[in-house]
Amino acid sequence: MKRYFFIFVISVLVISDILSQETPNLIPYRKGKKWGFCDRNKNIIIPIVYDDASPFSEGLASVRKNNKYGFINSKGDTIIPFKYDYAYSFQDGLAKVLINSKFGFINKIGEEVVPAIYSKVLNFNEGLALVEYDSSWGYVSSKGYSDKLEIAKEGKFNYKEEMNPQLNKLVKNYDKIGNFFENYAWVIKKNKYGFIDKNGNETIPPIYDKAYFFSDGLASVKKGKKWGFIDKSNNIKIDFNYDFALPFSEGLASVKKKKYWGYIDETGKLVIPYRYEMAWRFSEGLAAVKISGRWGFINKNGDIIIEPKYQKVMPFNNGLAAVTIENEGKVMRNWFYIDKKGNEYYEE
């Protein structure tokens, strides 16, 4: 599977029931190098005829056939033709697509909402997506249909009034900019990180050596050699005690001290001990952790839900996670999907 690339326990039976409810009805199933879709019992529902397949999202799934991507519905009908070099899953009614080495966004009937003219794009978040055109970066609105966006000959962004021209003018004052999360985006100026709001106002000056996006009202930032957490008024909420810190997710943040990672809550209290070689953010109640060189998944109590045996993993999304595994001493290059009970949907 080609990719462009980065619960409290009541009883085992209750958790198992919750997790099974979260497993989707149609699951990408890989047989050798071909893909189709199966149900939770691994009965094939959509034939195994595709070269790649992503999970269904908002009623459609991105699949590849004859080196081109398109979208099918739950009956296997082609809804959007196979014409893209790559196609990502739908999110809030839009899907990022790659065609002729350029990115854009389409809607569910295949119309280009944002034209495929950008060399780089990030996903939409809070109605805005970060895009690059001719080495210039700016924001495009999810409501910004192609007739509302103009690109000047020199490669700078010229937005009509509804595209917030003030914001894109102001971000030119920074060396780099990030996507918006909780109405704030990080910016870099002279190798220092700060934050702006959606009006382009600099809400936190560029004083940090590194920063991640805001999540749960806090942002992890680095000052000197240590990481801590600030709020949106630049108050230090969790002291600079960590060698690394990822953003909060679902009330917990993954932090590193010396060689190992653990998890803290929003008060800075350590709730899952430092014992992992690497630890990702929580997603849908589970987090990927690395133990003895292999990846598995834990819950918010630190209980191992899926044993660490995978070489690579992606976070859970809509009840599924993409993983790779080592087989007979060789790392399998082909990805496959697992559900939250650890069921694997593939065969070689």
N, C-alpha and C positions, 0 to 999 in steps of 0.2 A: 504494500500500500504506500504509494508515494506521498510524501508530506513535505510542505515547505515550512522550512523552519528558519524555540522555548514555548455522637449519638449516645446518647446515654444508654447503657445496657440495662434492659428490664429483664429479658430472658432470651435465650437463644432462639426459641420458637417465635417470639414476637418480632425480633430483629429479622429473622429469616422471612417472615411474612411481609414486613415492611419493604425489605430489599426486593422481594419477588414482584411486589406491586410496582416498583420503580423500573423494572426491566421492560423495555419497549416490546410491542407486539411483533415488530419486524426488526430483525437483527442482521447486519452484514455478515455473510458466511463465506469463508475462503476455503476452496478446495484446490490444492496445488497453487497454481498461479491465477486461477479464475475466481470470480466473485458472484454471489447471488444473495438472496435474503431468505432467512428461515424464521420459524416461530420459536418460542421458548423451549420447545421440545426438540428442536433441531430438524423439524420437518421443513423441507425446502418449499417455499411459497413462490418466490420469484426465481426463475431458472438461473443456474450458474453459468452465465455467458459474458460477464463483464471482466475487464482487465483491472478494474479498481472500483471500489464502492465505499461511500461514506454513510453513516447512519441517517435515517430520515429526520428531517427537521422542518417543522411547519408544513408537513404533508408531502414534502418532496425530498428526494435523495440524489446527490451528485454521484454519477457513475461514468466510467470511461469505456469506450468501445472504439476500436480502430484508431487508437491514439488521440481521440477527442473526447471531451467531457460534455455531458448534457444532464438533464434532470428527468427522473421518472416519478410516477405516483405509486401508491401502495398496490396497484394492480399490475405494475410493470409497464404501464403505458408511457411512451415518451411524451413529455409535456413541453420541454424546452430542448430544441435540437442539439445534436452532438457537433458542436463547432468550436468549443473552447479548448485552449491548451491546458487550462486547469480551471476548476470551478469549486468554490468553497460552499459550505452549507449555508442555508438561509438563516438569517437572524433579523428579527423585526421587519420581515417582509422584503429584505434585500439580500443578495448573494454577491460576494466578490468573485470576479472572473478575470482570467488572463487570456488575452488573445493578441497574437502578433507581438508578444513581449511587452504588452501594455495592460495595465489593470483598470478596471472600472467596476460598476455595480449594476445589476439587473434586478427587475422585479419578478414576480411569479409567473408572468406571461412572457418573459424574455425581453422586455423592453429595457433599453439602457437608461437607467435613471441618472447615473453618473457616467459620462462617456469613458470608454477605455482608451485613455490618453496618458495615463500616469505611469511613471517608472516604478513607483512604490506607493503602496497604500496600507493603512491600518484599518481594522474593522471599525464600523460606526460604534460610537459610544456616546450616549446622551445627545444624539442627534447630529453629532459632528464626527468627521473622519479626517485623519491627517493624511495628506497626499503630497507627493513630490512630482514636480513637473520641471524638466530642464534645470535640475539642481536647486530649484526653489521649493520651499515647503510652505504649506498653508492648510486651511481647513475648508472642507466642502460640506454642505448641509445635506442631510438625508432627504430634505424637501427640495433640494437644489436640482431640479431636472435640468437636462442638458441645455435647454434654451435659456436658462438663468445663469449660466456660467460662461465666462469669456476668458480666454488666455491671450495675453498680449504677446506680440512678436518676440519681445526680449525675454520671454519665459517667466515674467512676473505675473502675479495673480491680479486680475481685474474682476471684481465681483459687483454685481448689481446690488442695489440697496438691501434686498432681502437676504443677501448672502453675507451680511455683516462685514463690509469692507474695512471698518475701523479695526476689527480684530486682526485681520490678515495684514494690515498695514503695521500694526504694533508689533506683531510677532517677528517682523523683519529685523527688529532690534536685538534679537537673540541668535546665538550660534546654532542652537538646536531646540526643538520643542517636542512635547509629548502629547498623547491623547488626553481627552478630558475624562476625569473620574470624579464623581461627586462635585461637579462644577468647577474643578480646578485641574490645571495641567502643569507639569513641571517644565521648566525652561533652563537653558544653559547659557551663561554669559561669562566669558573669560574663564572657562573651566569650572565655574561654580554653578550650583543648582539653586533655583528658587521656584516660585509658583505664580501663575496668573489665573484670573477668572475669565469667564466667557466674554467679558467686555474688553479684555486685553489689559485690565488693571493688574499691576504687579502687587499681589497681596502678601507675598513673602519674598524678601530680597534674595538675590543669588549669593548665599553665604555658605552653602553646604558643599561638601566634596562629592556627594552622590545622593540621589533621592529617588524613591519610587512613588507611585501614585497614591492618592488618598483612598482609603478603604476603611469602612466602619468609623469614619471621622478622624482617622489617624494616618500619618505617612511615616514610613521608615526613612531616616536620613542619616548620612554619615558625616561626622565632623572629626577631622584628624584620622585616627585609625579605628575609631569606635562608632557603632551604630546605636541610635535610639529612636524615639518616636515623638513627633510633634502633632499638635492639633492645627486647625485652620487659621488660628490667630498666632501661630508660631510659638505657642507655649510648649515647653518640654513636658510631656506627659509621662514618658518612660525614659529614664536616664540612659546616657550613652555608655552602656555596659557590655555591648555585644560585638563580636568579631564580624558578624553579618546578621542582617535581619530582612526578612521578606515581608510584604504587606499583610495586614490582617485579612482573614477570610473566615466567615462564620464564627466570629468571636475569638479566634485564636491566631497567633502569628508564629511562624517558624523562625527560630533564632539559633545562632551558633556561638558557642564558647569553646575556645581552643580547638579540639579536633571533632567535636560532636555537636549535633543539632538536637533541639527539643522544642517545646511549644509553651508560649506564655499567653495569659489572658490580657484583657485591656487595662488591668491594673499593674501589669508587669509581673504578676505571680507566675512562677513556673508550675504548669499543670501536667505536662508530660516531660519526664526527665531527659537530660542530654544523653542520648544513647544511639543516635543514628548517624551514619556516615554522610547522609544528605536527607533533607526532609522538605517536601513541597507543601504548598498551601492546601487547605481543606477545600474540597469541592463535593457537594452533595453528601456531606457527612463523612467522607473518607479522604485520607491524605496518603500520597505515595511516599514511602520511606525506603532508604537503602540500608541493608544489613548484610554484612559479609559479602559485599560486592553485588548483591542482588536486590531487586526492587519488589516490594509488596505494598499492602495497604493497611492502614490502621484506622480505628475510629477515634472519637474525641476522648475516650478514656485511655487511649494508648494500647488497646487490645488489638492484636493482629487479626484482621478479618480475612485477608488474602495473603497467603504465605509468600515470603520474599524469594522468588525464583526467576524473575524476569530480568532480561538484559536492559530493556528500555521500556518506559511506560509513559502514557499521557494521562492527564487528569480525567476523572469521570465527568461525563457530560450526557445528560438524558439517559442515565442508567448504564452507560457503557464506557469502557476505557480501552484504548488501543495499546497493545503490548507486543514485544518480541521476546523470544525465548531461545535458550541455547539447547541444541539437540545433538547428542553424541559428540560433544566437544566443539561443535561449530555453532556460531551465532547465526540464527535464521534471519535473513534480510527481509523476509516478508512479514508484515504486521498482521495481527488478527485482533479480534475483540473479545473482551471478557465482560461478564456482568458482575454485580456487587456480591454475588455468592461465589465468585471465582469460576463459574462455568465458562469454558472456552469454546468459541464458535469457529472452528476450523478443522481441517484434516489435510494431511500432506498427500 
